[in-house]
Structure formats: C-alpha cells, structure tokens
C-alpha cells in the first residue's frame, strides 16, 4: 500500500469535467483540488492528458466460481475486470451449486476475500422453495436477490407463481430479474428444430429468444413489482419494445430501474454472420433498430445502468452447433472501451457514461462510500488515455477462457491505470502486485 498524489488529471464526476489533482491516503480520497503539493511518503502519478473517472461498478457478472472454473474463476475474472477499469463487481448465483442459501453465499464471499483483486458482492438466488432465506437477508451485507424467469445456467428458473409472488412481496433487498418467457422460447425452439433439425442457423437466435419473450416477461415483472411496491431492477434489456415500461429521470427517485449491457450497444443481428456463437447470449442480441433505441434510452436515463453480463465459456464450447452452444460472452476487460466508443460517436456524453457505470449502481444498491470522486470515499479510480488507441489481441485477454469477441477491433482510448482502494492494481492492461479487494457494504 502507498499514498498517492495524482496530478494534472481531467476529472469526470457528477456531471462535471474539470482539471484537478487528487490525493489518496489510507485507501481513500483525502483531497481534491487545484495545484496540490506532494507530501513526504507520497508517490506521484502524472495524469497529464488523462481522464480520471470513478471506477466502474459492474452489477452483472458471471465469474463461474464455484462449479464452472474451467471457464473462469474469481481470481482470473477480477484481474480482467481491473485491467479494464472495473473496480467492483456483483456476481450472479447461477453457479454449481447455485447460491440459494446463506452458507453458500458466504462461501463465495470467502473465496473472493482470498483471490479477488476487485471489490466484490454476490446476489442470493431465488428458487421455488427458499423464501425463508430471502426474508432473513441482511440488507447491509447483500445487494439483492436474483430471479430467473426462464431457464439459465444452473437451472434457477422460478416456476411456481406463489414462490415468485412471495419473492416480490417479501424481499428485504432489491429484486434483480432476468426477463424472458420460457413458454414462448420453447415454442420458438420447437418450430426451429422441426424445420432445421440439429442444424439451426445461429442467426435465428434472436427469433428463438424473441422480443415477444422479453416483452411479455418484463411486462409481468414490472406489473408485479408495482402491485407489491417492490424495488425492482430489470437486467440486460435488449429490445426497443421494453423501453416504454421505464421512465427517464434520476435513479434515486425510482423504484423500478433498468440495465442494458455493452454488447447490445456494440452488435446487432447482422453480426451473427461473422461472429456466430461467439455472440450468442441470453437475452439475444437483436436488430440494429433495438441497438439504436437502447443507446438513446441510456442517454436519456430511461435505462439507468450500463453493465456487462460478463459470462465466459470456452472457445471450444462456442464452436458447437446452435443447440449445444452455450449462451454468454466474455466482456469485462474491454467493456469500458466499448462504451467509450459511444461517447466518441456522440451517442451520449462522457459524463452520462460515468453516471451509468459508476454513480447509478452505487446509488441503486446504496453501496457505501463508492461510485463517486468525493473526499472521504474509497479511492476506486480509472484513468483513461483518450489519445492511445488499442487493437485487441488474443494475447492481451486475461479472462480464463482465453478469447474475446473484440479480437482485432480497434478502440480509440486505452485504460491507462486502475486504482482499487487506493492501490495501483493495473497499468496499461498489466496487473501489478495487487492486494485483494474489499467486500462491498450497503448503507441501508
């Protein structure tokens, strides 16, 4: 550990961009101001020409531990995260075993305490029979309860209407939900199998995991949340059709919020022709018109949070035919650069990006002392070089799966450095001798 003085940066925070220096002492931001002078024992980081952002908080990752650690684990994926400027993550429960009890939840926290270089938290999963465990959650220790309204890795679909109603009615923490209608998906899949047998084209994925499946499920979740007064967060919104159910405005004023993910801003159904199973994910990447609508909705705050849904699989698995090709994409290492491309195009401002990737998740989950550049807050920081293009190469990929859909792509900005709890943990995509991160605490 060391104290730092970051000099000559352009800070981007709470709707403002301004030149300032930032002092780090004892893991936290001690001072923000102009022309700060170094003190004995401080290291100086010259950030001339760099943007200084609060570290990205990714509220939606699948780090695969326990049970699927051939694909990924907390150690490998947290390193990919900090290399890409993500300083905190919240991991999903569809592991093996699924995270459905307090004991299994604490096992994951213990694993992260040993190996994660980013800050961490974990959702409890909902099932047909664990409402007592959900009722007993401590809101200061757990960010939320994850509800799958369709099948997913780990077979966590909550199919009992009474169990679903109970979760929405009684959860003491935010309910985060994967919205797709299983009945519609199975009907679409059966039609495709009848026509193509085992040779279903990958381009049909957005027709099988269809917009209708998303819309009907999201409509049900929103209506149920309104009936019970549930604090609801709808994950990975993928269609223009769903956007009418959400409202623009400050996230602090909302009980129902929405997230989209970087791949929905990057790709469209036309990309299945070249990337095939590499971009197969649930919900599916859909039309270019959906991509454009989602981008506008993120800009105007109908969509509140931009996340990754980082979900690695082995390259050999992704080469399988449609019905055996698993859904999920490794994204976290280059997600912030994907989003920055949108700001370079003028889709939304850099200030709005910071709000969607750092401020909004911190506010939604009441994450204590993180998500903002404020004196007294933990020094979770990302430094961006807007004048350093990067061509993504396979040998740069830190995710355990060893590949990225962005290989060969050029990004106009690079992640110059990442600080977690005041420690410089990554520089120019290289992991330094980083200490472990901290468990997130929720100020509820």
C-alpha positions, -999 to 999 in steps of 0.1 A, spaced: 0 0 0 11 36 -7 -3 70 -6 -6 88 -39 -9 122 -54 -25 121 -89 -16 153 -107 -29 172 -137 -59 149 -144 -93 158 -160 -118 146 -135 -152 134 -147 -177 132 -119 -213 141 -111 -220 158 -144 -188 179 -145 -154 178 -162 -127 198 -146 -89 199 -141 -77 189 -106 -53 169 -86 -64 141 -63 -47 129 -31 -51 93 -18 -44 85 18 -52 53 37 -72 38 8 -95 68 5 -97 101 -14 -82 126 10 -83 158 -11 -94 170 -45 -82 204 -56 -60 225 -78 -22 225 -76 -19 201 -47 17 197 -34 33 164 -27 39 153 9 65 130 24 59 94 16 35 101 -13 40 87 -47 31 109 -76 12 98 -107 14 123 -135 -20 121 -152 -15 149 -178 -38 142 -208 -58 116 -189 -94 114 -178 -99 104 -142 -132 86 -136 -147 68 -106 -141 31 -111 -168 12 -130 -191 -9 -108 -204 -38 -128 -236 -50 -112 -239 -81 -135 -212 -107 -139 -209 -144 -140 -174 -154 -127 -183 -191 -127 -170 -200 -93 -178 -225 -79 -186 -253 -103 -175 -240 -137 -140 -229 -130 -126 -244 -162 -142 -214 -179 -134 -187 -153 -129 -181 -117 -130 -151 -93 -92 -147 -95 -89 -146 -133 -120 -125 -140 -113 -99 -113 -80 -94 -130 -96 -90 -163 -120 -65 -146 -94 -42 -131 -73 -43 -163 -104 -28 -180 -111 -2 -153 -138 -21 -134 -131 -18 -97 -162 -35 -82 -184 -63 -93 -216 -81 -82 -217 -117 -92 -247 -139 -101 -259 -170 -83 -261 -195 -112 -230 -214 -102 -227 -251 -92 -241 -254 -66 -265 -225 -71 -262 -198 -45 -295 -204 -28 -285 -204 9 -268 -181 33 -240 -206 38 -233 -209 1 -234 -172 -2 -208 -168 25 -186 -194 8 -184 -172 -23 -176 -142 -2 -148 -162 15 -134 -172 -19 -134 -136 -31 -116 -125 0 -88 -149 -9 -84 -142 -46 -103 -111 -59 -83 -80 -68 -115 -61 -73 -141 -52 -47 -170 -78 -46 -205 -87 -37 -228 -116 -45 -265 -120 -52 -286 -146 -35 -306 -166 -60 -343 -172 -57 -358 -207 -61 -392 -223 -57 -385 -230 -20 -360 -206 -4 -383 -177 6 -372 -181 42 -336 -175 33 -346 -144 13 -366 -130 42 -336 -134 65 -312 -114 44 -293 -86 60 -297 -56 36 -263 -42 47 -245 -74 35 -262 -85 3 -270 -63 -27 -301 -82 -40 -320 -113 -49 -317 -126 -84 -348 -141 -101 -346 -160 -133 -380 -161 -151 -366 -186 -176 -340 -214 -176 -304 -204 -173 -270 -219 -164 -276 -236 -130 -314 -242 -137 -326 -214 -115 -359 -207 -131 -385 -198 -105 -416 -216 -120 -440 -216 -90 -463 -185 -92 -467 -184 -54 -430 -185 -49 -425 -157 -74 -452 -136 -57 -436 -142 -24 -402 -130 -35 -416 -98 -50 -437 -92 -19 -412 -100 9 -376 -95 -3 -359 -70 20 -334 -61 -8 -336 -52 -44 -350 -79 -67 -330 -81 -99 -346 -101 -127 -338 -119 -159 -369 -114 -180 -377 -139 -208 -408 -161 -211 -398 -198 -212 -431 -209 -229 -425 -186 -258 -389 -196 -261 -397 -233 -261 -424 -229 -288 -400 -210 -310 -372 -236 -305 -396 -264 -313 -405 -248 -346 -368 -242 -355 -360 -279 -347 -389 -291 -368 -376 -271 -397 -338 -274 -393 -332 -305 -371 -298 -302 -355 -286 -275 -380 -304 -244 -366 -286 -213 -380 -271 -191 -353 -288 -161 -369 -322 -175 -356 -312 -170 -320 -330 -136 -317 -361 -152 -332 -360 -181 -307 -351 -159 -277 -375 -134 -292 -386 -99 -285 -420 -112 -276 -404 -135 -249 -386 -105 -235 -416 -81 -236 -441 -104 -220 -418 -113 -192 -407 -78 -185 -443 -66 -185 -452 -93 -159 -422 -83 -137 -430 -46 -138 -467 -51 -131 -460 -74 -102 -434 -50 -87 -459 -22 -89 -486 -42 -72 -462 -51 -43 -441 -19 -42 -410 -40 -49 -377 -24 -55 -371 -39 -90 -341 -38 -113 -346 -53 -148 -314 -67 -161 -300 -67 -197 -329 -50 -215 -324 -60 -252 -354 -46 -271 -369 -13 -280 -403 -27 -271 -395 -29 -234 -385 7 -231 -420 21 -227 -422 5 -193 -394 26 -179 -392 63 -171 -364 89 -175 -351 107 -145 -327 104 -116 -322 69 -104 -326 79 -68 -363 88 -75 -372 54 -90 -384 21 -76 -382 3 -110 -350 6 -129 -334 -9 -160 -300 -20 -171 -286 -27 -206 -252 -42 -215 -223 -32 -237 -228 -59 -263 -263 -46 -270 -247 -12 -279 -220 -28 -300 -236 -56 -320 -268 -63 -340 -283 -95 -356 -262 -88 -387 -231 -98 -366 -241 -134 -363 -229 -139 -399 -193 -132 -388 -192 -139 -351 -217 -167 -348 -218 -185 -315 -193 -161 -300 -220 -135 -295 -248 -160 -286 -262 -148 -252 -295 -146 -234 -314 -125 -240 -303 -124 -276 -286 -95 -295 -314 -83 -317 -319 -58 -346 -299 -26 -353 -330 -6 -345 -330 -21 -310 -294 -12 -306 -301 24 -316 -332 26 -293 -312 12 -263 -284 37 -269 -309 66 -269 -326 52 -238 -292 51 -220 -286 87 -230 -320 99 -217 -319 78 -185 -348 56 -192 -321 29 -189 -302 37 -157 -272 14 -157 -247 0 -182 -232 -33 -172 -216 -63 -189 -233 -96 -182 -198 -110 -185 -202 -147 -189 -172 -167 -202 -173 -200 -220 -145 -220 -236 -138 -213 -272 -143 -250 -280 -179 -248 -265 -187 -218 -286 -178 -237 -317 -207 -262 -311 -239 -262 -332 -267 -240 -321 -284 -263 -296 -252 -272 -278 -235 -238 -280 -238 -222 -245 -250 -186 -241 -227 -160 -227 -198 -137 -237 -166 -126 -220 -168 -88 -220 -155 -72 -188 -119 -64 -198 -129 -42 -228 -164 -31 -217 -154 4 -207 -136 9 -240 -167 -3 -259 -188 23 -241 -162 50 -247 -166 44 -284 -202 55 -280 -191 88 -264 -166 94 -293 -195 90 -317 -216 114 -297 -243 88 -287 -241 101 -251 -217 122 -231 -188 110 -211 -205 124 -180 -235 103 -187 -213 72 -192 -198 78 -158 -232 81 -142 -244 49 -158 -213 28 -150 -204 42 -115 -228 67 -99 -261 48 -107 -251 13 -95 -237 29 -63 -270 47 -58 -293 19 -67 -276 -6 -43 -267 20 -17 -230 10 -20 -212 27 9 -185 52 0 -180 42 -36 -190 52 -71 -181 89 -69 -150 110 -68 -156 125 -33 -134 133 -4 -137 105 22 -148 79 -4 -127 49 -12 -102 56 -40 -116 34 -67 -103 51 -98 -99 46 -135 -76 66 -157 -83 67 -194 -60 78 -221 -82 93 -248 -53 95 -273 -40 59 -270 -57 36 -295 -56 -1 -288 -60 -30 -312 -73 -60 -292 -51 -91 -294 -57 -126 -281 -26 -125 -260 -39 -95 -241 -70 -114 -229 -69 -120 -192 -102 -139 -188 -95 -176 -182 -115 -186 -213 -87 -170 -234 -107 -153 -261 -127 -121 -267 -153 -112 -294 -133 -79 -297 -101 -95 -310 -90 -74 -340 -111 -44 -330 -95 -10 -325 -106 12 -296 -98 49 -297 -90 51 -260 -70 29 -236 -73 22 -199 -41 37 -185 -44 27 -149 -68 14 -123 -67 20 -85 -87 -2 -61 -90 11 -25 -61 35 -32 -38 8 -46 -25 9 -81 -35 -26 -93 -33 -23 -131 -14 -2 -156 -18 -3 -194 -36 -36 -192 -9 -53 -170 -18 -65 -135 6 -53 -108 13 -69 -74 -22 -62 -63 -37 -68 -29 -72 -83 -26 -102 -61 -28 -129 -55 -2 -164 -68 4 -189 -42 -6 -211 -28 22 -246 -14 16 -257 17 35 -293 6 41 
